Amino acid sequence: MPAKATSLTRSAHEAINTLSPGDRRVLNENELAQRWGISPKTLQRWRSEGRGPKYLKLSKRVSYALEMILDFEKNALHVSTSERVTA
């Protein structure tokens, strides 16, 4: 059994180490703020209000999964000032 755990651990480390920077699955607060052209303070306020995309908080570090960002952006699409996009 220990051999299997070692091989799984080793393959997991290999998978992580082979990711290029473009393959990142999360953005930090500053990266997301820059992507959307807003202040990091706006994201902080949104988190306290329960708005914005879902986020992961480990200790003091806040990260946003790319999947959650894309989902939030999709839901924010509008056809006009009075209608949201229905997909």
C-alpha positions as CSV (number, residue, x, y, z in Angstrom):
1,M,0.0,0.0,0.0
2,P,2.7,2.6,0.8
3,A,4.1,2.2,-2.7
4,K,0.8,3.2,-4.2
5,A,0.5,6.3,-2.0
6,T,4.1,7.3,-3.0
7,S,3.3,6.8,-6.7
8,L,0.1,8.8,-6.5
9,T,1.9,11.6,-4.6
10,R,4.7,11.6,-7.1
11,S,2.3,11.8,-10.1
12,A,0.4,14.6,-8.4
13,H,3.6,16.6,-7.9
14,E,4.6,15.9,-11.5
15,A,1.2,17.2,-12.7
16,I,1.5,20.4,-10.6
17,N,5.1,21.0,-11.7
18,T,4.3,20.6,-15.4
19,L,1.6,23.4,-15.4
20,S,2.7,26.4,-17.3
21,P,1.8,29.9,-15.9
22,G,-0.9,30.1,-18.5
23,D,-2.6,27.0,-17.1
24,R,-3.3,28.6,-13.7
25,R,-6.7,27.8,-12.4
26,V,-7.1,30.7,-10.0
27,L,-6.5,34.5,-9.9
28,N,-5.7,36.5,-6.8
29,E,-7.6,39.6,-5.8
30,N,-5.3,42.0,-7.6
31,E,-5.3,40.0,-10.8
32,L,-9.1,39.8,-10.9
33,A,-9.3,43.5,-10.2
34,Q,-7.0,44.3,-13.1
35,R,-8.9,41.9,-15.4
36,W,-12.1,43.8,-14.7
37,G,-10.6,47.3,-14.4
38,I,-11.9,47.8,-10.9
39,S,-10.2,48.4,-7.5
40,P,-9.2,45.5,-5.3
41,K,-11.2,47.4,-2.6
42,T,-14.3,46.9,-4.7
43,L,-13.8,43.1,-4.6
44,Q,-13.2,43.3,-0.8
45,R,-16.5,45.2,-0.4
46,W,-18.3,42.7,-2.7
47,R,-17.1,39.8,-0.6
48,S,-18.4,41.5,2.6
49,E,-21.8,42.1,0.9
50,G,-22.0,38.6,-0.5
51,R,-21.7,39.8,-4.1
52,G,-19.2,38.9,-6.9
53,P,-17.9,35.5,-7.8
54,K,-17.4,32.7,-5.3
55,Y,-13.9,32.7,-3.8
56,L,-11.6,30.5,-1.8
57,K,-10.0,31.9,1.4
58,L,-7.1,30.0,2.9
59,S,-5.8,31.8,6.0
60,K,-5.6,35.4,4.7
61,R,-5.1,34.5,1.1
62,V,-8.1,35.1,-1.2
63,S,-8.3,33.3,-4.6
64,Y,-10.9,33.2,-7.3
65,A,-11.2,30.0,-9.4
66,L,-11.2,30.8,-13.1
67,E,-14.3,28.6,-13.5
68,M,-16.2,30.8,-11.0
69,I,-15.0,34.0,-12.7
70,L,-16.1,32.8,-16.1
71,D,-19.5,31.8,-14.7
72,F,-20.0,35.2,-13.0
73,E,-19.0,37.0,-16.2
74,K,-21.5,34.8,-18.2
75,N,-24.3,35.7,-15.7
76,A,-23.5,39.4,-15.9
77,L,-24.0,39.6,-19.7
78,H,-26.8,41.9,-20.8
79,V,-28.6,42.3,-24.2
80,S,-29.8,45.8,-23.3
81,T,-30.1,48.0,-20.3
82,S,-33.3,46.2,-19.4
83,E,-32.5,42.6,-20.3
84,R,-30.0,40.0,-19.3
85,V,-28.7,37.5,-21.8
86,T,-30.6,34.2,-21.6
87,A,-28.6,31.1,-22.5
